[in-house]
């Protein structure tokens, strides 16, 4: 019942924003709602989002979103929590529509690699060539330390369609769902939406296989640092506080 009330309230609020005064400087919500693709995505996915959130007792006017992806399994997961809670709940899993590259992080422009690491959503693109897209803030500090410093690249998105040269496509239908969920999370006050991309589900058995396949000690050390993030979240469903050290490895603040 709580979820039903919250979802009804926020959609009334959002659709009311279609009529903002032209003289006003549009904020994030208003700017996004000017685009027909966003309006259509909201209209198409409203019932699905209401059901998804209400069945998980998540209130849409104060929730946080978390996205994580696994390259080997080709899974992209959607997690959320009420803002007054610390534990995330998995809402949905999308399959990559296509995949490129190999296991291992992106280290330079044009290497056809999907990045690996801890990122955030840096841009909503309602005019994407791939219907709708969400930009990953690659390169981050770890990438800048470990990558080819003169040309790291940077145009990494989760998007519609099925084509990719290093992004994550999940089809036009599924990007509408993800885009609207991310839009609602930001519109309700979430400043940063985490996007964590892993080579695989970093369980101990998979880590053994990755370390055997790793081409260098540097790569194995990088994967071990990422594994700590994965394993901490799996135990608690809380995103651990992280930083990047001078070697470009992730370190975590434990509870």
MILO-448335 format. One record per atom (N, C-alpha, C): residue number from 1; residue in one letter; atom name; x, y, z. Coordinates in steps of 0.05 Angstrom, whole numbers, plus 5000, padded with zeros to 4 digits. Last residue first. Example, Ala and Ser with C-alpha at 12.3 -4.5 7.8 and 13.67 -1.06 7.14 Angstrom:
# residues 2
   i aa at    u    v    w
   2  s  N 5257 4955 5142
   2  s CA 5273 4979 5143
   2  s  C 5258 5001 5157
   1  a  N 5264 4886 5156
   1  a CA 5246 4910 5156
   1  a  C 5264 4934 5156
***
This chain:
# residues 255
   i aa at    u    v    w
 255  x  N 5652 4967 5150
 255  x CA 5635 4974 5172
 255  x  C 5647 4963 5198
 254  x  N 5710 4989 5112
 254  x CA 5693 4968 5123
 254  x  C 5677 4978 5146
 253  x  N 5726 5021 5055
 253  x CA 5722 5026 5084
 253  x  C 5702 5005 5094
 252  x  N 5771 4996 5006
 252  x CA 5744 4999 5017
 252  x  C 5745 5004 5047
 251  x  N 5803 5010 4943
 251  x CA 5805 5003 4971
 251  x  C 5778 5011 4984
 250  x  N 5826 4993 4878
 250  x CA 5804 5001 4896
 250  x  C 5809 4992 4924
 249  x  N 5885 5018 4847
 249  x CA 5869 4996 4858
 249  x  C 5848 5007 4877
 248  x  N 5924 5053 4829
 248  x CA 5900 5049 4813
 248  x  C 5883 5026 4822
 247  x  N 5964 5064 4863
 247  x CA 5969 5043 4843
 247  x  C 5945 5038 4825
 246  x  N 5944 5100 4899
 246  x CA 5963 5110 4879
 246  x  C 5970 5090 4857
 245  x  N 5874 5079 4905
 245  x CA 5901 5086 4915
 245  x  C 5919 5094 4893
 244  x  N 5809 5102 4910
 244  x CA 5829 5091 4892
 244  x  C 5857 5099 4902
 243  x  N 5755 5082 4954
 243  x CA 5774 5102 4943
 243  x  C 5794 5087 4925
 242  x  N 5688 5071 4979
 242  x CA 5713 5064 4965
 242  x  C 5730 5088 4959
 241  x  N 5639 5043 5020
 241  x CA 5654 5067 5013
 241  x  C 5681 5059 5002
 240  x  N 5596 4992 4992
 240  x CA 5617 5001 5010
 240  x  C 5630 5027 5001
 239  x  N 5527 4987 4991
 239  x CA 5550 4995 4974
 239  x  C 5573 5005 4993
 238  x  N 5496 4929 5017
 238  x CA 5503 4957 5021
 238  x  C 5527 4963 5004
 237  x  N 5488 4876 5020
 237  x CA 5471 4891 5002
 237  x  C 5473 4921 5008
 236  x  N 5524 4844 5048
 236  x CA 5508 4863 5063
 236  x  C 5486 4877 5046
 235  x  N 5549 4807 5014
 235  x CA 5544 4800 5042
 235  x  C 5524 4818 5055
 234  x  N 5553 4833 4965
 234  x CA 5538 4808 4966
 234  x  C 5532 4800 4995
 233  x  N 5587 4875 4978
 233  x CA 5559 4880 4972
 233  x  C 5542 4855 4974
 232  x  N 5635 4847 4987
 232  x CA 5623 4863 5008
 232  x  C 5594 4869 5003
 231  x  N 5643 4825 4935
 231  x CA 5638 4808 4958
 231  x  C 5626 4823 4982
 230  x  N 5652 4871 4902
 230  x CA 5630 4852 4897
 230  x  C 5623 4836 4921
 229  x  N 5697 4894 4928
 229  x CA 5672 4909 4925
 229  x  C 5649 4890 4921
 228  x  N 5734 4852 4921
 228  x CA 5727 4861 4948
 228  x  C 5701 4876 4948
 227  x  N 5741 4850 4866
 227  x CA 5727 4828 4880
 227  x  C 5718 4836 4908
 226  x  N 5772 4894 4855
 226  x CA 5744 4895 4848
 226  x  C 5728 4873 4862
 225  x  N 5821 4873 4873
 225  x CA 5810 4897 4886
 225  x  C 5780 4900 4880
 224  x  N 5827 4831 4838
 224  x CA 5824 4825 4867
 224  x  C 5812 4849 4882
 223  x  N 5834 4858 4790
 223  x CA 5810 4842 4794
 223  x  C 5806 4835 4823
 222  x  N 5884 4882 4801
 222  x CA 5861 4898 4796
 222  x  C 5835 4883 4800
 221  x  N 5917 4837 4805
 221  x CA 5914 4854 4828
 221  x  C 5889 4872 4825
 220  x  N 5913 4818 4752
 220  x CA 5903 4802 4774
 220  x  C 5899 4818 4799
 219  x  N 5938 4861 4725
 219  x CA 5910 4855 4720
 219  x  C 5898 4838 4742
 218  x  N 5990 4857 4747
 218  x CA 5975 4882 4749
 218  x  C 5945 4877 4745
 217  x  N 6008 4808 4730
 217  x CA 6003 4812 4759
 217  x  C 5986 4837 4763
 216  x  N 5974 4787 4670
 216  x CA 5995 4802 4684
 216  x  C 5988 4803 4714
 215  x  N 5933 4761 4647
 215  x CA 5957 4762 4631
 215  x  C 5980 4776 4646
 214  x  N 5890 4712 4676
 214  x CA 5901 4739 4676
 214  x  C 5928 4741 4663
 213  x  N 5873 4661 4682
 213  x CA 5872 4672 4655
 213  x  C 5885 4700 4654
 212  x  N 5878 4653 4736
 212  x CA 5893 4635 4718
 212  x  C 5894 4646 4690
 211  x  N 5843 4691 4753
 211  x CA 5871 4694 4760
 211  x  C 5889 4676 4743
 210  x  N 5794 4670 4735
 210  x CA 5804 4696 4725
 210  x  C 5834 4699 4730
 209  x  N 5790 4624 4766
 209  x CA 5792 4622 4737
 209  x  C 5803 4647 4725
 208  x  N 5788 4647 4817
 208  x CA 5809 4628 4811
 208  x  C 5813 4626 4780
 207  x  N 5740 4676 4812
 207  x CA 5765 4690 4816
 207  x  C 5789 4672 4810
 206  x  N 5702 4635 4809
 206  x CA 5707 4652 4786
 206  x  C 5733 4667 4788
 205  x  N 5706 4617 4862
 205  x CA 5712 4599 4840
 205  x  C 5718 4615 4814
 204  x  N 5690 4664 4893
 204  x CA 5717 4652 4895
 204  x  C 5725 4634 4872
 203  x  N 5655 4710 4850
 203  x CA 5655 4689 4871
 203  x  C 5683 4677 4871
 202  x  N 5643 4756 4817
 202  x CA 5669 4750 4828
 202  x  C 5668 4733 4853
 201  x  N 5615 4751 4756
 201  x CA 5608 4750 4784
 201  x  C 5632 4739 4800
 200  x  N 5661 4790 4715
 200  x CA 5643 4767 4719
 200  x  C 5633 4769 4748
 199  x  N 5681 4841 4710
 199  x CA 5687 4822 4689
 199  x  C 5668 4797 4690
 198  x  N 5633 4893 4727
 198  x CA 5652 4872 4734
 198  x  C 5658 4854 4710
 197  x  N 5615 4958 4742
 197  x CA 5618 4939 4720
 197  x  C 5640 4919 4727
 196  x  N 5568 4998 4773
 196  x CA 5591 4981 4777
 196  x  C 5592 4959 4756
 195  x  N 5543 5058 4781
 195  x CA 5543 5038 4760
 195  x  C 5569 5022 4763
 194  x  N 5504 5099 4826
 194  x CA 5528 5082 4820
 194  x  C 5522 5062 4797
 193  x  N 5484 5163 4818
 193  x CA 5473 5135 4814
 193  x  C 5497 5118 4808
 192  x  N 5481 5218 4860
 192  x CA 5498 5201 4844
 192  x  C 5486 5173 4842
 191  x  N 5434 5243 4882
 191  x CA 5455 5259 4869
 191  x  C 5472 5242 4850
 190  x  N 5367 5234 4884
 190  x CA 5392 5219 4885
 190  x  C 5413 5234 4869
 189  x  N 5317 5261 4880
 189  x CA 5338 5272 4897
 189  x  C 5364 5256 4899
 188  x  N 5279 5248 4844
 188  x CA 5271 5247 4872
 188  x  C 5293 5254 4891
 187  x  N 5307 5250 4797
 187  x CA 5286 5270 4802
 187  x  C 5277 5271 4831
 186  x  N 5338 5204 4803
 186  x CA 5351 5230 4803
 186  x  C 5330 5252 4809
 185  x  N 5296 5166 4800
 185  x CA 5314 5166 4823
 185  x  C 5328 5193 4825
 184  x  N 5273 5177 4750
 184  x CA 5257 5181 4774
 184  x  C 5275 5182 4799
 183  x  N 5316 5164 4716
 183  x CA 5305 5191 4716
 183  x  C 5290 5196 4742
 182  x  N 5320 5109 4726
 182  x CA 5343 5127 4733
 182  x  C 5333 5156 4735
 181  x  N 5271 5092 4706
 181  x CA 5278 5087 4734
 181  x  C 5300 5106 4743
 180  x  N 5276 5108 4652
 180  x CA 5256 5121 4669
 180  x  C 5261 5116 4698
 179  x  N 5319 5075 4637
 179  x CA 5322 5104 4635
 179  x  C 5301 5117 4653
 178  x  N 5298 5023 4643
 178  x CA 5321 5032 4659
 178  x  C 5323 5062 4660
 177  x  N 5256 5024 4606
 177  x CA 5251 5018 4634
 177  x  C 5273 5029 4651
 176  x  N 5283 5036 4558
 176  x CA 5261 5054 4568
 176  x  C 5256 5049 4597
 175  x  N 5317 4993 4553
 175  x CA 5329 5019 4560
 175  x  C 5307 5038 4569
 174  x  N 5280 4953 4537
 174  x CA 5291 4952 4564
 174  x  C 5305 4979 4572
 173  x  N 5268 4969 4483
 173  x CA 5247 4965 4503
 173  x  C 5258 4967 4532
 172  x  N 5317 4971 4457
 172  x CA 5301 4996 4461
 172  x  C 5280 4992 4483
 171  x  N 5371 4933 4487
 171  x CA 5347 4936 4470
 171  x  C 5332 4962 4477
 170  x  N 5418 4941 4513
 170  x CA 5399 4924 4526
 170  x  C 5372 4924 4512
 169  x  N 5489 4949 4506
 169  x CA 5462 4952 4494
 169  x  C 5443 4932 4507
 168  x  N 5542 4980 4531
 168  x CA 5524 4958 4539
 168  x  C 5497 4963 4527
 167  x  N 5602 4992 4490
 167  x CA 5580 5000 4508
 167  x  C 5564 4976 4516
 166  x  N 5635 4975 4451
 166  x CA 5647 4978 4478
 166  x  C 5627 4989 4498
 165  x  N 5606 4978 4406
 165  x CA 5635 4977 4403
 165  x  C 5649 4981 4429
 164  x  N 5543 4949 4389
 164  x CA 5562 4960 4409
 164  x  C 5590 4958 4399
 163  x  N 5473 4941 4378
 163  x CA 5500 4945 4368
 163  x  C 5518 4957 4389
 162  x  N 5420 4939 4393
 162  x CA 5436 4914 4397
 162  x  C 5464 4917 4386
 161  x  N 5379 4988 4428
 161  x CA 5390 4974 4405
 161  x  C 5405 4949 4413
 160  x  N 5399 5032 4482
 160  x CA 5381 5015 4468
 160  x  C 5395 5001 4445
 159  x  N 5454 5032 4532
 159  x CA 5435 5044 4512
 159  x  C 5417 5023 4500
 158  x  N 5503 5058 4571
 158  x CA 5483 5037 4570
 158  x  C 5461 5047 4552
 157  x  N 5566 5082 4543
 157  x CA 5537 5085 4550
 157  x  C 5524 5058 4555
 156  x  N 5623 5119 4535
 156  x CA 5613 5093 4544
 156  x  C 5585 5097 4555
 155  x  N 5667 5153 4511
 155  x CA 5639 5152 4504
 155  x  C 5627 5125 4510
 154  x  N 5723 5153 4521
 154  x CA 5705 5164 4541
 154  x  C 5675 5161 4535
 153  x  N 5796 5147 4514
 153  x CA 5768 5145 4505
 153  x  C 5749 5157 4525
 152  x  N 5847 5154 4530
 152  x CA 5832 5134 4544
 152  x  C 5805 5129 4532
 151  x  N 5903 5174 4509
 151  x CA 5877 5171 4495
 151  x  C 5861 5148 4508
 150  x  N 5947 5180 4542
 150  x CA 5943 5200 4521
 150  x  C 5916 5197 4507
 149  x  N 5951 5138 4579
 149  x CA 5944 5165 4589
 149  x  C 5938 5185 4566
 148  x  N 5922 5080 4582
 148  x CA 5939 5094 4563
 148  x  C 5933 5123 4566
 147  x  N 5909 5065 4653
 147  x CA 5905 5064 4624
 147  x  C 5926 5079 4608
 146  x  N 5917 5071 4708
 146  x CA 5924 5046 4695
 146  x  C 5924 5046 4665
 145  x  N 5899 5123 4720
 145  x CA 5925 5113 4730
 145  x  C 5935 5089 4714
 144  x  N 5849 5126 4696
 144  x CA 5870 5145 4689
 144  x  C 5898 5137 4698
 143  x  N 5822 5085 4721
 143  x CA 5828 5082 4693
 143  x  C 5850 5102 4685
 142  x  N 5818 5107 4773
 142  x CA 5832 5082 4769
 142  x  C 5840 5078 4739
 141  x  N 5786 5152 4762
 141  x CA 5813 5155 4772
 141  x  C 5830 5130 4768
 140  x  N 5750 5137 4701
 140  x CA 5752 5146 4728
 140  x  C 5781 5148 4737
 139  x  N 5730 5155 4634
 139  x CA 5749 5142 4653
 139  x  C 5748 5154 4681
 138  x  N 5664 5137 4654
 138  x CA 5691 5128 4646
 138  x  C 5705 5150 4630
 137  x  N 5611 5145 4674
 137  x CA 5632 5166 4677
 137  x  C 5661 5154 4674
 136  x  N 5563 5127 4626
 136  x CA 5580 5118 4648
 136  x  C 5604 5137 4650
 135  x  N 5500 5153 4606
 135  x CA 5530 5154 4603
 135  x  C 5543 5144 4629
 134  x  N 5446 5123 4576
 134  x CA 5456 5132 4602
 134  x  C 5487 5130 4602
 133  x  N 5399 5134 4523
 133  x CA 5424 5124 4534
 133  x  C 5431 5137 4560
 132  x  N 5351 5114 4473
 132  x CA 5358 5129 4498
 132  x  C 5384 5118 4509
 131  x  N 5365 5102 4413
 131  x CA 5339 5108 4426
 131  x  C 5343 5125 4451
 130  x  N 5417 5109 4395
 130  x CA 5408 5083 4404
 130  x  C 5384 5086 4422
 129  x  N 5430 5160 4388
 129  x CA 5426 5145 4364
 129  x  C 5416 5117 4369
 128  x  N 5394 5199 4438
 128  x CA 5414 5179 4430
 128  x  C 5408 5168 4403
 127  x  N 5368 5238 4465
 127  x CA 5370 5240 4436
 127  x  C 5390 5221 4425
 126  x  N 5371 5236 4520
 126  x CA 5345 5229 4508
 126  x  C 5345 5230 4477
 125  x  N 5418 5218 4562
 125  x CA 5417 5227 4534
 125  x  C 5391 5218 4522
 124  x  N 5444 5237 4622
 124  x CA 5420 5225 4610
 124  x  C 5419 5236 4582
 123  x  N 5508 5225 4653
 123  x CA 5491 5240 4634
 123  x  C 5467 5223 4625
 122  x  N 5534 5194 4691
 122  x CA 5542 5222 4688
 122  x  C 5525 5238 4669
 121  x  N 5532 5146 4740
 121  x CA 5517 5156 4717
 121  x  C 5523 5186 4714
 120  x  N 5596 5121 4761
 120  x CA 5570 5133 4766
 120  x  C 5558 5141 4740
 119  x  N 5636 5062 4776
 119  x CA 5630 5087 4762
 119  x  C 5603 5098 4773
 118  x  N 5686 5018 4784
 118  x CA 5664 5030 4799
 118  x  C 5660 5058 4788
 117  x  N 5700 4970 4731
 117  x CA 5707 4987 4754
 117  x  C 5682 4999 4766
 116  x  N 5715 4962 4664
 116  x CA 5710 4948 4689
 116  x  C 5718 4967 4711
 115  x  N 5687 4978 4598
 115  x CA 5703 4983 4622
 115  x  C 5697 4964 4644
 114  x  N 5690 4937 4541
 114  x CA 5672 4949 4560
 114  x  C 5689 4954 4586
 113  x  N 5735 4949 4487
 113  x CA 5730 4937 4513
 113  x  C 5708 4952 4527
 112  x  N 5756 4968 4439
 112  x CA 5731 4952 4438
 112  x  C 5724 4939 4465
 111  x  N 5797 5004 4437
 111  x CA 5804 4976 4443
 111  x  C 5780 4957 4444
 110  x  N 5786 5058 4429
 110  x CA 5786 5040 4406
 110  x  C 5794 5011 4412
 109  x  N 5826 5086 4480
 109  x CA 5807 5090 4459
 109  x  C 5809 5069 4437
 108  x  N 5844 5040 4534
 108  x CA 5850 5061 4514
 108  x  C 5827 5063 4494
 107  x  N 5827 5003 4570
 107  x CA 5852 5018 4577
 107  x  C 5859 5039 4556
 106  x  N 5777 4968 4604
 106  x CA 5784 4985 4581
 106  x  C 5808 5002 4589
 105  x  N 5795 4905 4637
 105  x CA 5785 4933 4636
 105  x  C 5791 4946 4609
 104  x  N 5771 4839 4622
 104  x CA 5793 4857 4627
 104  x  C 5783 4886 4623
 103  x  N 5749 4794 4573
 103  x CA 5750 4801 4601
 103  x  C 5775 4817 4607
 102  x  N 5739 4828 4510
 102  x CA 5745 4805 4526
 102  x  C 5744 4813 4555
 101  x  N 5694 4851 4457
 101  x CA 5718 4852 4474
 101  x  C 5722 4826 4489
 100  x  N 5622 4854 4464
 100  x CA 5647 4855 4449
 100  x  C 5670 4853 4468
  99  x  N 5553 4836 4456
  99  x CA 5577 4839 4473
  99  x  C 5601 4840 4455
  98  x  N 5482 4848 4459
  98  x CA 5506 4839 4446
  98  x  C 5530 4847 4463
  97  x  N 5445 4855 4499
  97  x CA 5435 4847 4473
  97  x  C 5458 4837 4455
  96  x  N 5450 4833 4565
  96  x CA 5462 4848 4544
  96  x  C 5450 4837 4517
  95  x  N 5389 4826 4602
  95  x CA 5410 4814 4587
  95  x  C 5423 4834 4568
  94  x  N 5371 4851 4666
  94  x CA 5369 4853 4637
  94  x  C 5393 4838 4625
  93  x  N 5335 4841 4725
  93  x CA 5360 4835 4711
  93  x  C 5355 4836 4681
  92  x  N 5308 4876 4781
  92  x CA 5306 4865 4755
  92  x  C 5334 4859 4744
  91  x  N 5314 4889 4836
  91  x CA 5288 4892 4823
  91  x  C 5286 4877 4797
  90  x  N 5344 4875 4897
  90  x CA 5346 4871 4868
  90  x  C 5318 4872 4856
  89  x  N 5352 4925 4946
  89  x CA 5336 4902 4937
  89  x  C 5339 4899 4907
  88  x  N 5400 4950 4994
  88  x CA 5388 4949 4968
  88  x  C 5373 4923 4963
  87  x  N 5399 4981 5057
  87  x CA 5402 4956 5042
  87  x  C 5386 4957 5016
  86  x  N 5388 5025 5087
  86  x CA 5415 5022 5078
  86  x  C 5419 4998 5060
  85  x  N 5333 5073 5082
  85  x CA 5344 5046 5086
  85  x  C 5372 5045 5077
  84  x  N 5314 5120 5065
  84  x CA 5319 5118 5094
  84  x  C 5328 5090 5101
  83  x  N 5305 5112 5011
  83  x CA 5327 5129 5019
  83  x  C 5333 5128 5049
  82  x  N 5295 5045 4991
  82  x CA 5284 5070 5002
  82  x  C 5307 5086 5013
  81  x  N 5333 5020 4935
  81  x CA 5326 5020 4964
  81  x  C 5312 5046 4971
  80  x  N 5349 4975 4881
  80  x CA 5339 5000 4892
  80  x  C 5335 4997 4922
  79  x  N 5381 4950 4821
  79  x CA 5376 4949 4849
  79  x  C 5365 4975 4859
  78  x  N 5388 4914 4763
  78  x CA 5376 4939 4774
  78  x  C 5369 4934 4803
  77  x  N 5442 4886 4725
  77  x CA 5422 4885 4747
  77  x  C 5413 4913 4755
  76  x  N 5457 4854 4667
  76  x CA 5457 4881 4679
  76  x  C 5434 4881 4700
  75  x  N 5497 4802 4642
  75  x CA 5475 4810 4659
  75  x  C 5479 4839 4668
  74  x  N 5537 4770 4618
  74  x CA 5521 4788 4602
  74  x  C 5495 4796 4616
  73  x  N 5574 4740 4644
  73  x CA 5547 4730 4644
  73  x  C 5528 4746 4627
  72  x  N 5618 4774 4632
  72  x CA 5618 4746 4624
  72  x  C 5590 4735 4623
  71  x  N 5603 4825 4654
  71  x CA 5609 4821 4625
  71  x  C 5607 4792 4617
  70  x  N 5554 4851 4692
  70  x CA 5574 4829 4692
  70  x  C 5578 4821 4663
  69  x  N 5535 4910 4728
  69  x CA 5536 4894 4704
  69  x  C 5559 4874 4706
  68  x  N 5489 4948 4767
  68  x CA 5514 4934 4764
  68  x  C 5513 4914 4741
  67  x  N 5461 5005 4796
  67  x CA 5463 4989 4772
  67  x  C 5490 4974 4772
  66  x  N 5416 5031 4841
  66  x CA 5443 5021 4838
  66  x  C 5442 5002 4814
  65  x  N 5378 5086 4869
  65  x CA 5382 5065 4849
  65  x  C 5411 5057 4848
  64  x  N 5336 5107 4922
  64  x CA 5362 5106 4909
  64  x  C 5364 5082 4891
  63  x  N 5277 5147 4934
  63  x CA 5291 5121 4932
  63  x  C 5317 5125 4917
  62  x  N 5228 5179 4942
  62  x CA 5252 5180 4959
  62  x  C 5267 5154 4958
  61  x  N 5184 5171 4911
  61  x CA 5192 5199 4915
  61  x  C 5216 5201 4934
  60  x  N 5174 5117 4910
  60  x CA 5187 5128 4887
  60  x  C 5195 5158 4891
  59  x  N 5187 5069 4957
  59  x CA 5172 5094 4953
  59  x  C 5187 5110 4932
  58  x  N 5179 5000 4956
  58  x CA 5198 5022 4952
  58  x  C 5182 5047 4944
  57  x  N 5158 4948 4961
  57  x CA 5154 4968 4983
  57  x  C 5174 4991 4980
  56  x  N 5158 4915 4918
  56  x CA 5182 4915 4935
  56  x  C 5181 4936 4957
  55  x  N 5111 4927 4894
  55  x CA 5114 4899 4904
  55  x  C 5139 4896 4921
  54  x  N 5120 4980 4879
  54  x CA 5101 4974 4900
  54  x  C 5104 4946 4911
  53  x  N 5158 4974 4837
  53  x CA 5165 4988 4862
  53  x  C 5146 4981 4885
  52  x  N 5131 4944 4798
  52  x CA 5158 4936 4808
  52  x  C 5164 4948 4835
  51  x  N 5084 4974 4789
  51  x CA 5083 4946 4799
  51  x  C 5109 4938 4812
  50  x  N 5105 5022 4769
  50  x CA 5088 5022 4792
  50  x  C 5087 4994 4805
  49  x  N 5132 5002 4723
  49  x CA 5148 5014 4746
  49  x  C 5131 5015 4771
  48  x  N 5089 4984 4692
  48  x CA 5110 4965 4700
  48  x  C 5126 4976 4724
  47  x  N 5061 5031 4684
  47  x CA 5048 5009 4698
  47  x  C 5069 4989 4708
  46  x  N 5100 5063 4655
  46  x CA 5088 5072 4680
  46  x  C 5077 5048 4696
  45  x  N 5120 5053 4605
  45  x CA 5131 5037 4627
  45  x  C 5119 5044 4655
  44  x  N 5096 5088 4568
  44  x CA 5097 5059 4563
  44  x  C 5104 5042 4587
  43  x  N 5103 5138 4592
  43  x CA 5076 5128 4587
  43  x  C 5076 5098 4583
  42  x  N 5159 5141 4593
  42  x CA 5144 5142 4618
  42  x  C 5116 5130 4614
  41  x  N 5170 5139 4538
  41  x CA 5180 5118 4555
  41  x  C 5165 5117 4582
  40  x  N 5146 5186 4521
  40  x CA 5135 5161 4511
  40  x  C 5145 5138 4529
  39  x  N 5178 5224 4547
  39  x CA 5149 5223 4552
  39  x  C 5137 5196 4544
  38  x  N 5226 5211 4522
  38  x CA 5224 5208 4551
  38  x  C 5194 5207 4558
  37  x  N 5215 5225 4469
  37  x CA 5223 5197 4475
  37  x  C 5220 5192 4505
  36  x  N 5204 5279 4472
  36  x CA 5182 5261 4466
  36  x  C 5190 5232 4473
  35  x  N 5227 5322 4522
  35  x CA 5234 5304 4500
  35  x  C 5212 5283 4496
  34  x  N 5215 5350 4567
  34  x CA 5210 5364 4541
  34  x  C 5214 5345 4517
  33  x  N 5232 5322 4609
  33  x CA 5205 5318 4601
  33  x  C 5197 5334 4576
  32  x  N 5284 5341 4617
  32  x CA 5280 5314 4607
  32  x  C 5252 5310 4596
  31  x  N 5273 5392 4638
  31  x CA 5288 5389 4613
  31  x  C 5284 5362 4601
  30  x  N 5245 5380 4685
  30  x CA 5232 5395 4663
  30  x  C 5246 5391 4637
  29  x  N 5285 5354 4715
  29  x CA 5260 5341 4708
  29  x  C 5246 5354 4684
  28  x  N 5326 5394 4718
  28  x CA 5331 5368 4706
  28  x  C 5305 5354 4697
  27  x  N 5292 5456 4702
  27  x CA 5310 5440 4718
  27  x  C 5313 5412 4705
  26  x  N 5289 5513 4659
  26  x CA 5281 5485 4665
  26  x  C 5302 5471 4682
  25  x  N 5272 5576 4679
  25  x CA 5296 5560 4672
  25  x  C 5290 5531 4679
  24  x  N 5210 5601 4654
  24  x CA 5226 5590 4676
  24  x  C 5250 5575 4665
  23  x  N 5181 5613 4610
  23  x CA 5200 5633 4619
  23  x  C 5218 5623 4642
  22  x  N 5144 5572 4604
  22  x CA 5167 5573 4586
  22  x  C 5189 5593 4596
  21  x  N 5121 5537 4661
  21  x CA 5121 5562 4647
  21  x  C 5146 5565 4630
  20  x  N 5103 5467 4653
  20  x CA 5118 5489 4667
  20  x  C 5118 5514 4649
  19  x  N 5074 5421 4640
  19  x CA 5062 5447 4636
  19  x  C 5076 5470 4649
  18  x  N 5097 5375 4655
  18  x CA 5097 5380 4627
  18  x  C 5087 5409 4621
  17  x  N 5090 5369 4709
  17  x CA 5113 5385 4701
  17  x  C 5113 5390 4671
  16  x  N 5050 5333 4715
  16  x CA 5043 5361 4719
  16  x  C 5066 5379 4709
  15  x  N 5077 5286 4711
  15  x CA 5062 5294 4688
  15  x  C 5052 5323 4690
  14  x  N 5101 5286 4762
  14  x CA 5117 5287 4738
  14  x  C 5101 5297 4714
  13  x  N 5058 5283 4799
  13  x CA 5077 5305 4800
  13  x  C 5092 5308 4773
  12  x  N 5035 5235 4785
  12  x CA 5019 5259 4783
  12  x  C 5037 5283 4782
  11  x  N 5078 5203 4797
  11  x CA 5070 5205 4769
  11  x  C 5052 5229 4765
  10  x  N 5081 5208 4853
  10  x CA 5102 5218 4837
  10  x  C 5095 5221 4808
   9  x  N 5032 5185 4871
   9  x CA 5038 5213 4877
   9  x  C 5060 5224 4858
   8  x  N 5035 5132 4856
   8  x CA 5014 5148 4846
   8  x  C 5021 5178 4849
   7  x  N 5080 5115 4886
   7  x CA 5081 5116 4857
   7  x  C 5059 5133 4845
   6  x  N 5061 5121 4940
   6  x CA 5084 5136 4930
   6  x  C 5085 5138 4900
   5  x  N 5017 5086 4941
   5  x CA 5013 5115 4946
   5  x  C 5036 5131 4935
   4  x  N 5043 5037 4931
   4  x CA 5022 5047 4913
   4  x  C 5018 5077 4916
   3  x  N 5078 5032 4976
   3  x CA 5089 5035 4949
   3  x  C 5069 5046 4929
   2  x  N 5039 5025 5016
   2  x CA 5057 5048 5017
   2  x  C 5068 5054 4989
   1  x  N 5017 4976 5000
   1  x CA 5000 5000 5000
   1  x  C 5017 5025 5000
***
